């Protein structure tokens, strides 16, 4: 009897220990993996703030003052009022300057630090911005391992160049590419209109090279020097500046990642001699056309190799 009496408490204690171990194991399994938990969300850091600039966090309704050092993640919103501006630094050292009377949504912000690939979609609801894309990102874009796009309510530009400017009043859009300081990497964007395109129809893009600008993805014209400033009084009273909900037009990501079936090259709008006017053809214009033609031919050869692996094929890298 004495042995049986002592067995009961010991058995109960053992069962409790086993139960505690099982519960502990379940809690550990439920916790996120350390490698995942330690990875911070991809973000853009505010490096400069001048004047009244505000942030709206994803899922929130209250705008808060923007301060230097704040980090914006995918889904966050930022607006700059009259006389104000802000600069954002992206993970790959690209920078985006938001001009006065402008509102920007970080619609997509993905960056694989290990593979150095990225997908960025900046939605300019209204106003003006200037994006200086890091050289590394340009190389990834050309290798189709990265996408850097700027959308507005009426158009989207897939960036293929160093410095891109965008302006919109929500009814019209202007994209421009600054002239290059060197001819190392030609600058360009592919502009795609988002209005007036039949559903499921082919996408038609307009290529905009360095030193030119285009309204609504139309025929490029020489860039207006005044467009290069942060001055933007025209959209001060735009409804989007009031802070209501904004949405990225449907199909934007698909548009910038798809192959354009009818890309249009710029027409000869520059004077062949530089002319008496204030504008002359950028030095790199012919280089841009040649470079992009060569890159297009290389892409076609690579696609042939992929589609017919049984045949030996060594396209140029």
C-alpha positions in Angstrom: 0.0 0.0 0.0 2.8 2.4 0.9 4.5 1.8 -2.5 1.2 2.3 -4.3 0.6 5.5 -2.4 4.0 6.9 -3.4 3.6 5.8 -7.1 0.5 8.0 -7.6 2.2 11.4 -6.9 5.3 10.4 -8.9 3.2 9.4 -11.9 1.2 12.6 -11.7 4.4 14.6 -11.6 5.9 12.8 -14.6 2.7 13.4 -16.6 2.8 17.1 -15.8 6.4 17.3 -16.9 5.7 15.6 -20.1 2.7 17.9 -20.7 4.9 20.9 -20.0 7.5 19.7 -22.5 4.9 19.1 -25.2 3.4 22.5 -24.7 6.8 24.2 -24.8 7.6 22.4 -28.1 4.3 23.6 -29.6 5.0 27.2 -28.6 8.5 27.0 -30.1 7.1 25.6 -33.4 4.5 28.4 -33.5 7.1 31.1 -33.2 8.4 32.6 -36.5 11.7 31.2 -37.8 14.6 33.4 -36.4 15.9 34.1 -40.0 12.4 35.4 -40.9 11.9 37.3 -37.7 15.2 39.1 -38.0 14.6 40.4 -41.5 13.3 44.0 -41.4 10.7 45.1 -43.8 12.1 46.7 -46.9 11.8 50.4 -46.5 12.7 53.8 -47.9 14.3 56.3 -45.5 13.4 59.9 -45.4 16.8 61.7 -45.7 15.6 65.3 -46.2 12.4 67.1 -45.2 11.7 70.7 -45.9 8.5 72.4 -45.0 5.2 70.7 -44.3 5.5 67.0 -45.2 3.2 64.3 -43.8 3.1 60.5 -43.8 0.1 58.2 -43.8 0.9 54.7 -42.6 -0.7 51.7 -44.3 -4.1 50.9 -42.7 -4.2 54.2 -40.8 -6.4 57.3 -41.2 -4.4 59.9 -39.4 -1.6 61.7 -41.2 1.5 62.4 -39.1 4.4 64.9 -39.6 7.3 63.5 -41.5 10.7 63.6 -39.9 14.2 62.8 -41.1 15.1 59.2 -40.4 11.6 57.9 -40.7 11.2 54.7 -42.7 8.3 54.2 -45.2 7.3 50.7 -46.2 5.1 49.3 -48.9 1.6 50.8 -48.7 2.7 54.0 -46.9 1.7 57.4 -48.3 3.6 60.7 -48.3 2.5 64.2 -49.3 4.3 67.6 -49.4 2.4 70.8 -49.3 3.2 74.2 -50.8 6.8 75.2 -50.5 7.8 71.8 -49.1 9.7 68.8 -50.4 11.2 65.5 -49.2 13.8 63.0 -50.3 13.6 59.3 -49.9 16.5 56.9 -50.1 15.8 53.3 -51.4 17.8 50.2 -50.3 19.9 50.2 -53.5 20.9 53.9 -53.0 18.4 55.2 -55.6 16.7 58.4 -54.4 13.3 59.9 -55.0 12.6 63.6 -54.4 8.9 64.6 -53.9 8.2 68.2 -54.9 5.7 70.6 -53.4 2.0 70.0 -53.8 2.6 66.3 -54.4 1.4 63.0 -53.1 3.2 59.6 -53.5 2.1 56.1 -52.6 4.8 53.3 -52.2 2.6 50.8 -54.0 5.3 48.1 -54.3 8.6 47.9 -52.6 10.5 44.6 -52.8 14.2 44.1 -52.6 16.1 40.8 -52.4 19.3 41.6 -50.7 20.9 38.3 -51.5 20.1 38.2 -55.2 20.1 42.0 -55.5 16.8 41.9 -57.4 14.0 44.4 -56.9 10.4 45.4 -57.8 9.5 49.0 -57.1 6.3 50.8 -58.1 5.8 54.4 -57.1 2.4 55.8 -57.6 2.3 59.5 -58.0 -1.3 60.5 -57.3 -0.7 64.1 -58.1 2.3 66.5 -58.3 5.9 66.0 -59.3 8.8 63.8 -58.4 12.4 63.2 -59.5 13.8 59.7 -59.3 17.6 59.1 -59.6 18.0 55.4 -60.2 21.2 53.7 -59.0 23.4 52.3 -61.7 23.1 48.8 -60.3 19.3 48.9 -60.6 19.6 49.9 -64.3 21.8 46.8 -65.0 19.2 44.6 -63.3 16.3 46.1 -65.2 18.1 45.4 -68.5 18.7 41.8 -67.4 14.9 41.6 -66.6 15.8 40.8 -63.0 14.3 44.1 -61.7 11.5 46.5 -62.3 11.4 50.2 -61.4 8.2 51.9 -62.4 6.4 55.2 -61.8 2.7 55.3 -62.3 0.1 58.1 -62.3 -3.7 58.0 -62.8 -3.2 58.2 -66.6 0.1 56.5 -67.5 3.0 54.4 -66.2 6.7 54.6 -67.0 9.1 51.6 -66.8 12.4 53.3 -66.0 15.5 52.3 -68.0 17.6 55.3 -67.2 19.4 57.3 -64.6 17.2 60.3 -63.8 13.4 60.3 -64.5 10.9 63.1 -63.7 7.2 62.7 -63.5 4.3 65.2 -63.2 0.6 64.7 -63.1 -2.6 66.6 -62.2 -4.5 63.3 -62.3 -5.8 64.1 -65.8 -2.6 64.5 -67.7 0.9 63.1 -67.2 4.4 64.2 -68.3 7.4 62.0 -68.1 10.9 63.3 -68.8 14.5 61.9 -68.8 17.3 64.3 -67.9 20.2 64.7 -70.2 23.2 62.4 -69.4 26.4 63.7 -67.9 28.2 60.8 -69.4 27.6 58.3 -72.1 28.3 55.2 -70.0 24.7 54.1 -69.7 22.0 55.6 -72.0 18.9 56.9 -70.2 15.4 56.1 -71.3 11.9 55.2 -70.1 9.1 53.3 -71.8 5.9 55.2 -71.3 2.6 53.3 -71.4 -0.8 55.1 -71.4 -3.4 53.7 -69.0 -6.5 55.4 -70.6 -8.1 54.6 -73.9 -6.5 51.2 -74.1 -9.0 48.4 -74.9 -9.2 45.6 -72.3 -6.9 42.8 -73.3 -5.6 44.7 -76.2 -1.9 45.1 -77.1 0.2 47.5 -75.1 1.7 50.3 -77.0 4.6 52.2 -75.5 6.5 55.3 -76.3 10.3 55.3 -75.7 11.6 58.6 -74.2 15.3 59.1 -74.4 17.6 61.4 -72.5 17.0 65.1 -73.0 13.3 64.7 -73.9 9.8 64.7 -72.3 6.4 63.3 -73.3 2.9 64.1 -72.4 0.4 61.2 -72.2 3.1 59.0 -73.8 2.8 61.0 -77.0 5.6 62.1 -79.4 8.6 63.3 -77.3 9.7 66.9 -77.4 12.9 68.6 -76.1 12.8 68.8 -72.3 11.7 72.2 -70.9 14.3 73.5 -68.4 11.6 74.8 -66.1 10.4 71.2 -65.7 13.6 70.3 -63.9 12.9 72.4 -60.9 10.9 71.5 -57.7 8.4 74.3 -58.4 4.9 72.9 -58.7 2.2 75.4 -57.8 -0.4 74.0 -60.3 -1.6 71.1 -58.1 -1.9 72.9 -54.8 -5.7 72.5 -54.8 -5.8 69.0 -56.3 -8.4 66.7 -54.5 -5.8 64.1 -53.8 -3.9 66.5 -51.6 -6.9 66.5 -49.2 -5.8 63.1 -48.0 -8.6 60.8 -49.1 -8.0 57.2 -50.3 -6.1 56.7 -53.6 -5.7 53.6 -55.6 -3.2 52.4 -58.2 -4.8 51.8 -61.6 -5.5 48.1 -62.4 -2.9 46.3 -64.5 0.0 48.7 -63.9 2.5 46.0 -62.8 1.5 43.8 -65.7 2.0 46.7 -68.1 5.5 47.5 -67.0 6.7 43.8 -66.9 5.1 42.8 -70.2 6.9 43.0 -73.6 5.5 45.9 -75.5 4.0 44.7 -78.8 4.3 48.0 -80.5 7.0 50.2 -78.9 7.3 53.5 -80.7 10.7 55.2 -81.1 11.0 59.0 -81.0 10.5 60.8 -84.2 13.0 63.3 -85.5 11.9 66.3 -83.5 15.5 67.7 -83.0 17.0 70.1 -85.4 19.8 68.2 -87.2 22.2 71.2 -86.7 21.1 72.2 -83.3 19.2 75.0 -84.9 18.9 78.6 -83.8 16.5 77.6 -81.0 17.3 76.9 -77.3 17.3 73.1 -77.8 19.7 70.8 -79.5 19.8 67.1 -79.8 21.5 65.4 -76.8 24.9 64.1 -77.5 23.9 60.6 -76.5 20.7 60.4 -78.7 22.3 58.3 -81.4 24.1 56.1 -78.9 20.8 55.5 -77.1 19.1 54.2 -80.3 22.1 52.0 -81.2 22.4 50.6 -77.7 18.8 49.7 -77.3 18.7 48.1 -80.7 21.7 45.9 -79.8 20.1 45.0 -76.5 16.9 44.0 -78.2 18.7 41.7 -80.6 20.6 40.1 -77.8 17.3 39.4 -75.9 15.9 37.8 -79.1 18.9 35.5 -79.4 18.7 34.5 -75.7 15.0 33.7 -76.1 15.8 31.4 -79.1 18.3 29.6 -77.0 15.9 29.0 -74.2 13.1 27.8 -76.5 15.4 25.4 -78.4 17.8 23.9 -75.7 18.5 20.8 -77.9 20.7 22.9 -80.2 24.0 24.3 -79.1 23.7 28.1 -78.6 26.0 30.6 -77.0 24.5 34.1 -77.3 26.7 37.0 -76.3 26.2 38.1 -72.7 
